[in-house]
Amino acid sequence: MTAEHLRQVDRIAGLNILVAILALSIGALLGVFQGLEHARVINIYPWLQPVIKTYYQGLTLHGALNAIVWTTFFICGFFTFAFVRSLNRPLKYLWMSWLAFGVMVLGLLTAAVPMLTNNASVLYTFYPPMLADWAFYVGLTLLVVGSWIVGYSMYFTYYAWRKENPEKRAPFIALAATITMVLWQIATLGVAAEILFILLPNALAPMLGFTAPGMDPLLSRTLFWWFGHPLVYFWLLPAYVSWYAMLPAQTNGKMFSEPLARLVFWLFLLFSTPVGFHHQYADPGIPEIWKYIHMIFTFGVGFPSLITAFTVVASLEIGARARGGKGYLHWITRLNWGDPSYAAQNLAMILFIFGGIGGIINASYNVNMATHNTMWVPGHFHLTVGSATTMTFFGISYWLVPKLTGRKLFTPKLALAQAWTWFFGMLFFANAYHILGLLFSVPRRTMLGSAPYYSSQWTPQMIESVVGLAFLTISATLFFAIMLFTVLLPRKLDKPIEMPVAQPLDPTPAPKWLDTWWPWLNGAIALVILSYGPMLFQLIRDAENWSRGIRVW
C-alpha cells in the first residue's frame, strides 16, 4: 500500500469527519434552543426569523443533522480510515470513495435547502400525511446512496483481500466494519421504498401538474420502521468496533475474546432488522401476533449487547491489572482515565448501560404503551445516539483528527474536561426527561413551552434538564474549540500516531464459521422476509391511498 494511497484515504476520511462535525455544531445549537423552550426559560425561535421560522423547523434540523448527517458522515470517514489499515490493503477502487463523498455532500445540500426554507418541517421521522418539498426526499436518497457506495468500495476491497488470502481469517476491524455496512444496506431498503414509491411521487405531483396518488400512512410507517430501528445499530456498531478492538489497546489491555466479538456482530446482522413493529405497538391494522414476533426479536437483539457488557469490561480489566490494578473493583481506578480519548469512550459505555436498560423497557409491549409518546423517548435517544455513539465519536476524534492532520491535540486536559462535562450533562438531562415521561406522561415532539397544559409539577425535572443542558452546552463548545484549534494551530506531532489495535488474549484463530458470510447473511435476509413479508403483502394489497400531503407548519 503506497503512501500516496494512504494520503488519499486520509483525505477522504478527514473531509467526511469535517462535514460531520459541522453538522453536529448546528444540530447541537438547535438542541440547546429546544431544551430552553421546553423548560420555559426562553423561546429563542422568534428571534431566529427569518432563518428558522418555527420550533418544528428547528426540531427537524436538530434530528436530521444529529441523527443522520453527523453519524453517517463520521461513520463513513472512520470506517474508510480503519478498514484499509485493518486489511493492510489499498481500496480496490479508490475513486468510489471519492464519488461516495461527493454524492453524500450533494444529498446534504439538496436536503438542506427545503429544511432551511421551512419547506421540510416534517420532523426526523417524516410520517405521512405530512409532506415535505421533493428536494428533501431527493437529498436524503442521495445521502443514503452515497453511504451505500462507501459500502460497495469496502465490499470490493474485502472480496479482493479474500481472494488473495483464502485461508486467513479476516481481521476483526475490517470484518466488523463490513458487517455494519451490509446491515445498513438491508436496513435502508425500507426507507428507500417509502421515499421512491410513496413520498417522492406525492411531493413531485403538484410541480409536474398531475394528481397526487395519495398515501397510506400505515404502510409508510411500516416501511420507515423497517429502517428506523436498525439505524440505531448503524450508529452503535462503529462504537462497538472501537470498544472491542481499539479501546483496550488504549489502556494496555487485550481483546478478551475475538470469537465472541465476531459473534456479536453476526448476531446484530441477524436480528437488527426484524424489530420495527415494536415502534408500532399502538398502530391499528397490524395484528398482535406480528407485534409479538418483533418484540421477541427486539429482546433477541439485546443479547449481543449483553455479551458486549461482559467481554469489553473483561478486556479493560486485563489492561487495568497490567497497569497495577488490584482487588475486585479497585482496578477500575487504574484504567487510563487521564487520556481524553479513552475517558470519553469509557464514560460513553457507562451511560449506555442506562440506555440499554431503557431499550429493553421500550421493547416491552405493555410498558412501551405507557412511555412511547412521552419525553421518556428523547431521554432514551440522548443516552444512545447522544451518549454511547456521540461520546465514542468524540473519543475517536481525539486520536484520529491529530492523526489525519499531523498536529497535536489542543490541550488534552481541556479535552478531558469536555468528556466529563458531557457525561454529567447527559446524566442530568436524560434523567429529567425519563422522569417527565414515566411519571407525568409529558408528550414528546411538542412545543411544550407554549402548551396550555404545562404543569408546575414538571418544574423540578425541567430545572434538572436545564442544569444538564448547561453542562452539555459547555461541553459542546469545548469540543468544537478543541477540534478547531487542533486543526489550525501549527503544533506538529512529535511522533506519528498509530491506529490503536487491541491484540486478542488468545492468538488462536477464530473458528471458520465466524468468518463465513453465507449462513449469517442468508439468515438475516430470511428473517426479514419472514418477519415483514406477509404483513407487507397484506398492507400493500389493502392499501388505501386516501391521504393527501399536508403542510402543518
C-alpha positions, 0 to 999 in steps of 0.5 A, a space after each residue: 500500500 503506497 503512501 500516496 494511497 494512504 494520503 488519499 484515504 486520509 483525505 477522504 476520511 478527514 473531509 467526511 469527519 469535517 462535514 460531520 462535525 459541522 453538522 453536529 455544531 448546528 444540530 447541537 445549537 438547535 438542541 440547546 434552543 429546544 431544551 430552553 423552550 421546553 423548560 420555559 426559560 426562553 423561546 429563542 425561535 422568534 428571534 431566529 426569523 427569518 432563518 428558522 421560522 418555527 420550533 418544528 423547523 428547528 426540531 427537524 434540523 436538530 434530528 436530521 443533522 444529529 441523527 443522520 448527517 453527523 453519524 453517517 458522515 463520521 461513520 463513513 470517514 472512520 470506517 474508510 480510515 480503519 478498514 484499509 489499515 485493518 486489511 493492510 490493503 489499498 481500496 480496490 477502487 479508490 475513486 468510489 470513495 471519492 464519488 461516495 463523498 461527493 454524492 453524500 455532500 450533494 444529498 446534504 445540500 439538496 436536503 438542506 435547502 427545503 429544511 432551511 426554507 421551512 419547506 421540510 418541517 416534517 420532523 426526523 421521522 417524516 410520517 405521512 400525511 405530512 409532506 415535505 418539498 421533493 428536494 428533501 426526499 431527493 437529498 436524503 436518497 442521495 445521502 443514503 446512496 452515497 453511504 451505500 457506495 462507501 459500502 460497495 468500495 469496502 465490499 470490493 476491497 474485502 472480496 479482493 483481500 479474500 481472494 488473495 488470502 483464502 485461508 486467513 481469517 479476516 481481521 476483526 476491524 475490517 470484518 466488523 466494519 463490513 458487517 455494519 455496512 451490509 446491515 445498513 444496506 438491508 436496513 435502508 431498503 425500507 426507507 428507500 421504498 417509502 421515499 421512491 414509491 410513496 413520498 417522492 411521487 406525492 411531493 413531485 405531483 403538484 410541480 409536474 401538474 398531475 394528481 397526487 396518488 395519495 398515501 397510506 400512512 400505515 404502510 409508510 410507517 411500516 416501511 420507515 420502521 423497517 429502517 428506523 430501528 436498525 439505524 440505531 445499530 448503524 450508529 452503535 456498531 462503529 462504537 462497538 468496533 472501537 470498544 472491542 478492538 481499539 479501546 483496550 489497546 488504549 489502556 494496555 489491555 487485550 481483546 478478551 475474546 475475538 470469537 465472541 466479538 465476531 459473534 456479536 456482530 453476526 448476531 446484530 446482522 441477524 436480528 437488527 432488522 426484524 424489530 420495527 413493529 415494536 415502534 408500532 405497538 399502538 398502530 391499528 391494522 397490524 395484528 398482535 401476533 406480528 407485534 409479538 414476533 418483533 418484540 421477541 426479536 427486539 429482546 433477541 437483539 439485546 443479547 449481543 449487547 449483553 455479551 458486549 457488557 461482559 467481554 469489553 469490561 473483561 478486556 479493560 480489566 486485563 489492561 487495568 491489572 497490567 497497569 497495577 490494578 488490584 482487588 475486585 473493583 479497585 482496578 477500575 481506578 487504574 484504567 487510563 482515565 487521564 487520556 481524553 480519548 479513552 475517558 470519553 469512550 469509557 464514560 460513553 459505555 457507562 451511560 449506555 448501560 442506562 440506555 440499554 436498560 431503557 431499550 429493553 423497557 421500550 421493547 416491552 409491549 405493555 410498558 412501551 404503551 405507557 412511555 412511547 409518546 412521552 419525553 421518556 423517548 428523547 431521554 432514551 435517544 440522548 443516552 444512545 445516539 447522544 451518549 454511547 455513539 456521540 461520546 465514542 465519536 468524540 473519543 475517536 476524534 481525539 486520536 484520529 483528527 491529530 492523526 489525519 492532520 499531523 498536529 497535536 491535540 489542543 490541550 488534552 486536559 481541556 479535552 478531558 474536561 469536555 468528556 466529563 462535562 458531557 457525561 454529567 450533562 447527559 446524566 442530568 438531562 436524560 434523567 429529567 426527561 425519563 422522569 417527565 415521561 414515566 411519571 407525568 406522561 409529558 408528550 414528546 415532539 411538542 412545543 411544550 413551552 407554549 402548551 396550555 397544559 404545562 404543569 408546575 409539577 414538571 418544574 423540578 425535572 425541567 430545572 434538572 434538564 436545564 442544569 444538564 443542558 448547561 453542562 452539555 452546552 459547555 461541553 459542546 463548545 469545548 469540543 468544537 474549540 478543541 477540534 478547531 484549534 487542533 486543526 489550525 494551530 501549527 503544533 506538529 506531532 512529535 511522533 506519528 500516531 498509530 491506529 490503536 489495535 487491541 491484540 486478542 488474549 488468545 492468538 488462536 484463530 477464530 473458528 471458520 464459521 465466524 468468518 463465513 458470510 453465507 449462513 449469517 447473511 442468508 439468515 438475516 435476509 430470511 428473517 426479514 422476509 419472514 418477519 415483514 413479508 406477509 404483513 407487507 403483502 397484506 398492507 400493500 394489497 389493502 392499501 388505501 391511498 386516501 391521504 393527501 400531503 399536508 403542510 402543518 407548519 
